[in-house]
């Protein structure tokens, strides 16, 4: 056996074999791996309800890897699909690491620079079987493309007819940005019908799917191939696959048919990316040298027809919505919808219920914090025009709010402090971002009441203090906030309790990372070690919001500890209080941290650290995809410490209480993150020690 094919997994030593040998290795409990014939290996795993999934792998080069994929009971299997290969198209471009802020760049336009796409090659040289908790990992070498090498990895999840297929590849070429398309491809048509949900949530079926490959805009990012009632759903990780863009346009993220992109001969179905993105700034995925990029997709099996199978896929994202949680209300922030300037003040008909409001309600968002007037209005006046725009914003937010939905005014002023930042007041506030010599800080008129004129950062801080408002850095350390908040971390306004902290978004994107948005988590830990009790809420930073968009993939949410939604007319101070107090957690939606305490105290609190440093850390979490890990992250003012909790023993769709006793002696703070197998996750705010 070649030394090249010996390595360690999370839970077991991997042993490769040539096709003529017995299959070594240790799969997860309940999984049976057998050599059927000289080149065939079968893998059977428990999928729930006494059923089993079965993969028959063909290790002979030139023949399809998946000889058959089946679902059955007591040894009787319904063949779902056969003689298909997992295949990948890799597109390689050039990252700009010079002009801005290295790998954290967003303002890059990769598709406008030289790039190339190619089919990833697959040469079957050996197989390895291992376990990681309740999942079985099968690795097959080699996969390669120009500048990239690696292995194919198939992960089977006990308890579900679910598996993940990944080309895990690395490059040594610096400044590389990538995209990938993927799917299952057969030499001949392998399914009798194709089904999917259109963007308006209507199930569509093509019973004669023999055309040249076509790209589709769908809901739930899923394409289903079926043979009668037996079907296989192919879909990406719901958030990880979608690199950051300004717009959440639905760019036809699935495909099916013959000869996809003239690169994958044969008939297939799968997932895809549009190389041009939203045609604004298009950064693609980072692929730093030596990192293991996971070009991956999920497959879910079913035997009850396409509609039932799609319903099963939808459960992993709560039907692309945020699940109600007792004692919490959901808050989404940072939307440049520009409804006021593009509709209300543009003389267009104002709908009773605008489409963007319907989108938020459909997705389970209780409270929306807008970021209107983003370079579209008159923030510095003339005063009459600025006040007209603000009044229109306040009036529409009031009109569109009710006891179940709260639409709140907000702006991204980007004046006075440096970089980009958001402002949030607990009631309508009239303020103008200019103050000429001789103009008072405040004035009043009969229509608007108090009006503020702001001329510099001191005025801005005084306004936040006077109206009990909050500010925070938007997209910190990237985009228009490159270098911030670091540049102003010692300024009075940043040190004030009116400056909340920063906001989190999955930016940049990197398929080798086990979590999303590392940039902001690094900042969160830095601010904690600076000794500043700052908070980090999640932000969307999106423009157009329409039902046909792929909103869910680009969204995130904050769960605030609120029993009820405030009424617009009464003001929404309770919302700002919960942000300021750190009484919330943030998530992509699939993982919920329903409770988190340190020695009985919740996030945002400052507690006395026991003399012996003993801390009991309790948390309750629920999830859809199987979990991967939790991390209890702490610091002593200089160093960041991570207590890694392996959660690969979990299966899909669970709820569990966890408790961990740790020595936090000399630590200053602690917080929690939880991440799943699709790189969805949630994080808490910080608990402080004194």
Secondary structure as UniProt FT lines:
FT   HELIX           3..5
FT   STRAND          7..8
FT   STRAND          13..14
FT   TURN            19..20
FT   TURN            29..30
FT   STRAND          32..35
FT   STRAND          40..48
FT   TURN            49..50
FT   STRAND          51..58
FT   TURN            61..62
FT   STRAND          66..73
FT   TURN            74..75
FT   STRAND          76..94
FT   HELIX           102..104
FT   HELIX           110..112
FT   STRAND          116..119
FT   STRAND          121..132
FT   TURN            133..134
FT   STRAND          135..145
FT   TURN            146..147
FT   STRAND          148..157
FT   TURN            158..161
FT   STRAND          162..171
FT   STRAND          176..186
FT   STRAND          193..197
FT   TURN            199..200
FT   STRAND          203..206
FT   STRAND          214..216
FT   STRAND          219..227
FT   TURN            228..229
FT   STRAND          230..235
FT   TURN            238..241
FT   STRAND          254..260
FT   TURN            261..263
FT   STRAND          264..271
FT   TURN            275..278
FT   STRAND          285..286
FT   TURN            289..290
FT   STRAND          293..302
FT   HELIX           306..315
FT   TURN            316..320
FT   TURN            326..327
FT   STRAND          329..333
FT   HELIX           339..342
FT   HELIX           344..346
FT   HELIX           355..362
FT   TURN            363..364
FT   STRAND          367..369
FT   TURN            379..380
FT   HELIX           383..400
FT   STRAND          406..408
FT   STRAND          421..424
FT   STRAND          430..432
FT   TURN            437..438
FT   STRAND          442..445
FT   TURN            446..448
FT   STRAND          449..453
FT   HELIX           457..466
FT   TURN            467..468
FT   STRAND          470..473
FT   TURN            476..477
FT   HELIX           479..481
FT   TURN            482..485
FT   HELIX           486..488
FT   TURN            489..490
FT   HELIX           492..495
FT   TURN            497..498
FT   STRAND          499..504
FT   TURN            511..512
FT   HELIX           518..529
FT   TURN            530..531
FT   STRAND          535..538
FT   TURN            547..548
FT   HELIX           551..554
FT   STRAND          557..560
FT   HELIX           568..570
FT   HELIX           573..581
FT   STRAND          584..587
FT   STRAND          591..598
FT   TURN            599..600
FT   STRAND          601..602
FT   TURN            603..604
FT   STRAND          606..607
FT   TURN            611..612
FT   STRAND          614..623
FT   STRAND          627..635
FT   STRAND          640..646
FT   TURN            648..649
FT   STRAND          654..663
FT   TURN            665..666
FT   STRAND          669..676
FT   TURN            677..678
FT   STRAND          681..684
FT   STRAND          687..689
//
